[in-house]
Amino acid sequence: MAEELKLFRTWSSLYGLRAVHALKIKGVEYETVFEDLKNKSASLLEYNPIHKKIPVLLHNGKPICESLVILEYIDEVWKQSPLLPQHPYDKAIARFWAKFGDEKVLPSIWTVFVSQGKAREEAVGPVTENLHFLEEQLKGKKFFAGESIGYLDLALGWMANMISILGEIIDLKFVDAEQFPLLSAWMENFSDDPVIKECWPPRDEMLVKFKAIREQRLKLGA
C-alpha cells in the first residue's frame, strides 16, 4: 500500500518552506496542497483545529502541525540524509537556536520592517544583537550543522531569503558582509544549494506581497 503524504502550505510561507526543503533533501515524494488563509479549507481546519494554520503534514491520514515539529518528524521517519545531530546535547543546542530564531530573531526583524522613523532606529539594536549571537554559532563552520545543511539551517533558512526581501523594501541591509561575514557567507551557501534554490518563491511576487503588508501595517499604526 502506497504512503499518503500531503503538505498543506501557502506559496509564500517561510514556515512551509522548512518542510519543503526537508522533504526535498530526503528525496521524499509528496503532494502539495496550497491553502488560501483568507478562506481556509475544511481539511486545514480539521487537521489543525488548535491553531488553524499552515503548515500541516498529513502522513497516512495523521496530521502533524507546527513547522519545527514537522522537521523533526520528517527526520525521524525518513532516516536518509539526517538533519538533526546524533548526540543528545547537540540536538538540544540545535533546538534551542531554532527556537531563538522564531522567538527572538524573526520578531525583532519584523518590528524593524513595520516601523519607521525613530521607532525603526530603536528597533535595529535588538536585531543586531540577535544576529551577533547567530554569527558566533557559525565559527569554523560552513553551515550551522557543519559541512552540510541540517535541522538548524532549515529552521533559520528563511533568513537567507526574507532578510534581503524585507531589507530591499525598507532600504536597509540587515546582514552586512563586513559586520557579519559568517552569516553573510552562510546565507549565500544556503541559497546556492540546488535543492534550496529551486524551492524559493518568486522574489518579485514576494516583494509585492510584503510591501503591501508593510503599507497596511503602517496605516493601521498611523
GISULFEN-V712018 format. One record per run of one state. SS is the DSSP state (2 for helix, 1 for strand, 0 for the rest). FROM is the first residue (numbers start at 1). TO is the last residue. If there is no record, write none. Layout:
# GISULFEN-V712018
SS:FROM:TO  SS:FROM:TO
This chain:
# GISULFEN-V712018
0:1:4  1:5:9  0:10:13  2:14:26  0:27:30  1:31:34  0:35:41  2:42:47  0:48:55  1:56:59  0:60:61  1:62:65  0:66:66  2:67:77  0:78:87  2:88:113  0:114:116  2:117:137  0:138:142  1:143:143  0:144:145  1:146:146  0:147:150  2:151:155  0:156:158  2:159:170  0:171:180  2:181:192  0:193:193  2:194:197  0:198:202  2:203:221  0:222:222
